[in-house]
Amino acid sequence: MTEKIRILQLGPLAGSPGAQERLESLYDVVPLWKAEDRAAVLKQEGPAIRALVTTAVRGCDAATMQALPQLKAICSWGVGFDAIDVEAAHQRGIQVSNTPDVLTDCVADLAWALLLASARRVAEGDRFVRDGHWGAVHGGFPLGRRVSGRKLGILGLGRIGSAIAKRGEGFGMDIRYHNRHARTDVPYRYADSLEELARWSDFLVVAAVGGDGTRQLVGQAVLHALGPEGTLINIARGSVVDEHALVQALEDGSLGAAGLDVFAHEPKVPDALKQSGKVVLLPHIGSATVETRADMVGLLFDNLRSFLATGKVVTPV
């Protein structure tokens, strides 16, 4: 019987049924998240570890890498890598892989679910019917907002942002975007600043990467520019939006509505957002479909298998 290769795992693959069991059947897994004394486990196991598995949320910091002198690959489950110190990894010659592309469509679909739910008051309407108010409340159900033919602004026209824009075309929307740099391969107009884009937009969708470079990029000025009839949708990272400013803007009416799948301090969500009738809230489920989670796991395993066989990951960051 061939001896299993020993790998370190920083957090469980809890988001896809059977994934953790599959990993443990193929490799000799050291589950660091279960350790009572993390430092002791790293000291004991560190010298022999060449590859580790983590998730986009769990990440991997420079201190952990420092404790693993033979580490050459960090294979992450998820598209985001802001929780991984990629710079420190590259300085040490450690490859970092994520699972891009396979979740693009499902995250874009969810952005649209939030956009439609916010505009047409879907969650509010569901509660209205369940609570027995239909036909019993004077004045009936409040009006929503039309989506077709409106103005769609996108912050971050990468893979997911582009998929969101493509769906917007089907709704006959006017589409503009803001990136660090304008693209020459898309038909959409570029906005020189995020405030300019927000001022123009009816719906502003946040699809930018997380990390220090985008932290609280959507702040008070941007939210006020979006305005009392505007809607913010965030399916990227909670860190990109100034959550305190968002709560204030919703409470004082300077922002019309929001649809949120991500938050600044997950799983904690401010009570003000939970209690607001202007917000649709989801528990970070952009990639949470049976099909996408299976594809993400498959790509994670492809990266790990490829590195151990050839020394190269399939989808390097």
C-alpha distance (Angstrom), angle and dihedral (degrees) to the residues before:
residue distance angle dihedral
M1 . . .
T2 3.82 . .
E3 3.79 114.0 .
K4 3.79 113.0 -116.1
I5 3.79 118.8 -115.5
R6 3.79 112.2 -110.9
I7 3.82 115.5 -124.5
L8 3.78 133.5 173.3
Q9 3.81 120.0 -124.0
L10 3.80 119.9 -161.3
G11 3.80 98.1 -169.3
P12 3.82 139.2 2.9
L13 3.79 124.6 -90.1
A14 3.78 89.7 -124.6
G15 3.80 96.8 150.0
S16 3.80 97.3 72.2
P17 3.82 124.0 51.0
G18 3.79 113.2 -117.1
A19 3.80 95.6 6.3
Q20 3.80 95.8 110.8
E21 3.79 92.3 47.6
R22 3.79 90.8 49.3
L23 3.80 92.0 51.1
E24 3.79 91.4 50.6
S25 3.80 92.0 48.0
L26 3.80 92.0 55.2
Y27 3.81 102.1 37.5
D28 3.78 141.3 31.7
V29 3.80 96.2 -109.8
V30 3.80 124.8 -157.6
P31 3.84 103.6 -158.1
L32 3.80 101.8 -151.0
W33 3.81 94.4 179.6
K34 3.82 89.7 65.2
A35 3.81 94.6 53.3
E36 3.80 118.2 112.1
D37 3.81 89.1 -158.4
R38 3.79 106.5 36.7
A39 3.81 93.8 177.3
A40 3.82 91.6 54.0
V41 3.81 92.3 51.1
L42 3.80 91.6 48.8
K43 3.80 91.1 49.1
Q44 3.80 92.2 49.9
E45 3.80 99.6 40.2
G46 3.80 101.6 25.9
P47 3.82 100.7 86.5
A48 3.83 92.5 60.4
I49 3.83 101.6 41.2
R50 3.81 116.1 108.0
A51 3.81 98.9 164.0
L52 3.77 136.9 27.9
V53 3.79 135.1 -168.5
T54 3.78 123.0 -141.3
T55 3.80 140.8 151.8
A56 3.79 134.1 -114.1
V57 3.80 90.2 -106.8
R58 3.84 97.1 43.2
G59 3.82 94.7 43.8
C60 3.81 123.3 168.4
D61 3.79 127.5 -97.4
A62 3.79 130.3 -149.1
A63 3.82 92.9 -105.9
T64 3.81 91.2 60.0
M65 3.80 90.8 49.1
Q66 3.80 89.7 49.5
A67 3.80 89.5 57.2
L68 3.83 90.5 55.1
P69 3.83 106.8 64.0
Q70 3.83 94.1 176.1
L71 3.82 96.2 45.2
K72 3.81 112.8 131.2
A73 3.81 104.9 158.3
I74 3.80 137.6 41.5
C75 3.81 110.1 -168.6
S76 3.78 111.4 -166.4
W77 3.80 129.7 -165.9
G78 3.82 106.4 -138.1
V79 3.78 138.3 40.0
G80 3.81 98.9 -102.6
F81 3.79 119.1 83.3
D82 3.81 102.8 175.4
A83 3.84 89.8 110.9
I84 3.83 90.0 58.2
D85 3.79 118.8 79.4
V86 3.79 91.9 -129.7
E87 3.80 93.4 172.0
A88 3.80 92.0 55.9
A89 3.80 90.1 46.9
H90 3.79 94.1 51.4
Q91 3.80 91.6 46.5
R92 3.81 87.7 58.9
G93 3.79 94.4 43.2
I94 3.80 93.4 -108.6
Q95 3.80 115.7 149.6
V96 3.79 117.2 -134.8
S97 3.79 121.9 -158.1
N98 3.79 132.3 -174.6
T99 3.81 134.5 178.6
P100 3.83 106.3 -103.8
D101 3.82 129.5 166.8
V102 3.81 96.5 20.5
L103 3.82 91.5 81.0
T104 3.81 98.0 38.2
D105 3.80 97.7 98.4
C106 3.78 96.7 44.1
V107 3.81 93.2 49.4
A108 3.81 90.2 47.2
D109 3.81 89.4 49.2
L110 3.80 90.1 52.8
A111 3.79 91.9 49.4
W112 3.77 87.0 57.2
A113 3.79 92.1 45.6
L114 3.80 88.4 56.2
L115 3.79 92.7 43.9
L116 3.80 93.4 51.7
A117 3.79 93.2 40.8
S118 3.81 90.9 51.9
A119 3.79 95.7 45.2
R120 3.80 96.4 43.5
R121 3.84 95.6 35.7
V122 3.80 92.4 -122.7
A123 3.81 98.6 163.3
E124 3.78 91.2 43.4
G125 3.80 90.7 49.2
D126 3.80 91.2 50.1
R127 3.81 90.4 54.6
F128 3.80 90.7 44.7
V129 3.81 91.3 58.2
R130 3.82 95.9 40.4
D131 3.80 92.0 50.0
G132 3.80 91.4 54.4
H133 3.79 95.7 -114.7
W134 3.82 96.2 127.6
G135 3.79 105.5 108.4
A136 3.79 91.9 -0.1
V137 3.82 100.9 74.4
H138 3.79 119.4 78.3
G139 3.79 110.8 -118.8
G140 3.77 94.9 19.3
F141 3.78 126.4 -128.9
P142 3.85 118.3 -16.0
L143 3.79 120.2 -109.1
G144 3.79 122.3 -98.5
R145 3.80 131.4 -152.4
R146 3.80 129.4 -92.7
V147 3.80 117.1 -114.1
S148 3.81 104.0 -172.0
G149 3.78 114.3 90.6
R150 3.82 94.7 9.6
K151 3.82 130.2 123.9
L152 3.80 117.6 -84.6
G153 3.80 119.7 -165.8
I154 3.80 120.9 -169.9
L155 3.78 125.7 -162.4
G156 3.81 105.2 -155.3
L157 3.80 115.9 21.1
G158 3.78 97.3 -157.7
R159 3.80 125.9 122.7
I160 3.79 95.3 -54.7
G161 3.80 95.4 36.5
S162 3.80 90.2 52.3
A163 3.81 91.2 50.4
I164 3.81 89.6 51.2
A165 3.81 90.2 50.3
K166 3.80 91.4 49.7
R167 3.79 89.8 55.9
G168 3.79 89.0 48.9
E169 3.80 89.5 58.7
G170 3.79 88.2 60.7
F171 3.80 88.6 57.7
G172 3.80 91.0 51.4
M173 3.79 92.1 -115.1
D174 3.79 128.5 162.3
I175 3.83 104.3 -121.0
R176 3.78 131.5 -157.5
Y177 3.80 132.1 162.7
H178 3.78 145.6 -165.9
N179 3.82 124.8 -143.0
R180 3.76 134.1 156.8
H181 3.81 84.3 -94.9
A182 3.80 134.6 17.0
R183 3.81 117.0 -105.8
T184 3.79 122.9 -132.0
D185 3.81 96.2 -161.1
V186 3.82 100.3 65.5
P187 3.83 132.4 74.7
Y188 3.82 94.6 -136.9
R189 3.79 124.2 104.0
Y190 3.80 117.4 -109.5
A191 3.82 120.6 -129.9
D192 3.80 113.1 -145.8
S193 3.80 92.9 -144.5
L194 3.78 136.7 24.4
E195 3.81 91.3 -124.9
E196 3.79 89.8 54.6
L197 3.80 90.4 50.7
A198 3.81 92.2 47.8
R199 3.80 92.6 48.9
W200 3.81 89.9 53.7
S201 3.83 97.7 42.4
D202 3.77 131.6 90.8
F203 3.81 88.8 -169.8
L204 3.80 123.1 25.2
V205 3.81 115.1 -165.0
V206 3.81 118.8 -163.3
A207 3.82 109.9 -144.7
A208 3.82 99.2 149.8
V209 3.80 125.6 126.5
G210 3.80 118.9 -98.3
G211 3.78 127.0 -121.9
D212 3.79 137.5 89.3
G213 3.81 93.2 -53.2
T214 3.81 93.0 64.2
R215 3.80 101.2 28.2
Q216 3.83 110.2 143.3
L217 3.79 89.7 -13.8
V218 3.80 87.6 148.7
G219 3.78 99.3 62.8
Q220 3.79 138.4 150.2
A221 3.81 95.7 -64.8
V222 3.80 92.6 51.8
L223 3.80 93.6 45.5
H224 3.80 91.7 49.6
A225 3.81 89.6 48.2
L226 3.81 89.4 53.6
G227 3.78 85.8 54.4
P228 3.81 142.8 -166.3
E229 3.81 92.7 -50.9
G230 3.81 95.2 42.3
T231 3.80 128.7 99.5
L232 3.80 127.6 -146.4
I233 3.81 119.3 -151.6
N234 3.82 119.6 -171.0
I235 3.81 122.0 -171.7
A236 3.82 95.3 145.4
R237 3.80 117.6 71.6
G238 3.79 129.3 -37.6
S239 3.80 89.4 -130.5
V240 3.83 91.9 68.0
V241 3.83 91.2 68.0
D242 3.80 125.0 61.2
E243 3.80 95.2 -125.3
H244 3.81 94.7 -164.8
A245 3.81 90.8 52.7
L246 3.81 89.7 47.1
V247 3.80 92.4 54.2
Q248 3.80 90.9 48.4
A249 3.80 93.4 48.0
L250 3.79 91.9 51.5
E251 3.79 92.8 46.0
D252 3.81 96.4 48.4
G253 3.80 93.9 41.4
S254 3.80 97.3 -116.3
L255 3.84 87.9 122.2
G256 3.78 121.9 46.0
A257 3.80 104.8 -150.5
A258 3.80 145.9 -30.1
G259 3.78 140.1 -148.8
L260 3.81 113.3 -158.1
D261 3.78 133.1 -173.7
V262 3.82 94.7 163.3
F263 3.79 135.1 47.5
A264 3.79 139.8 -167.2
H265 3.81 97.1 -111.6
E266 3.79 106.8 23.3
P267 2.95 130.9 -133.4
K268 3.81 86.4 20.3
V269 3.80 113.6 85.1
P270 3.82 121.6 -174.3
D271 3.80 113.0 -105.0
A272 3.80 88.7 -130.4
L273 3.81 89.7 64.2
K274 3.80 92.5 45.6
Q275 3.77 91.0 52.1
S276 3.79 97.2 44.0
G277 3.78 118.8 103.0
K278 3.80 88.8 -156.6
V279 3.80 95.5 68.6
V280 3.80 135.6 74.6
L281 3.82 110.6 -155.6
L282 3.80 129.4 -161.1
P283 3.86 129.5 178.1
H284 3.84 99.2 -116.5
I285 3.82 95.7 -78.1
G286 3.81 101.6 146.6
S287 3.79 93.4 127.5
A288 3.80 95.9 27.9
T289 3.78 102.9 121.5
V290 3.79 125.9 113.7
E291 3.80 91.6 -119.2
T292 3.80 98.0 47.2
R293 3.79 96.2 43.6
A294 3.82 89.5 51.6
D295 3.81 90.1 50.6
M296 3.81 91.6 48.0
V297 3.79 91.5 52.0
G298 3.79 90.3 47.3
L299 3.80 91.3 53.4
L300 3.80 92.1 46.3
F301 3.80 89.7 54.3
D302 3.81 91.0 45.3
N303 3.80 90.0 55.1
L304 3.79 93.5 47.8
R305 3.79 94.2 44.6
S306 3.81 92.6 46.5
F307 3.79 93.2 50.1
L308 3.81 93.7 49.2
A309 3.83 91.3 47.0
T310 3.82 102.1 38.4
G311 3.79 107.4 10.7
K312 3.82 91.5 -114.6
V313 3.81 131.4 97.5
V314 3.82 120.2 -137.3
T315 3.81 100.4 -131.0
P316 3.81 108.6 29.7
V317 3.80 121.1 -171.5
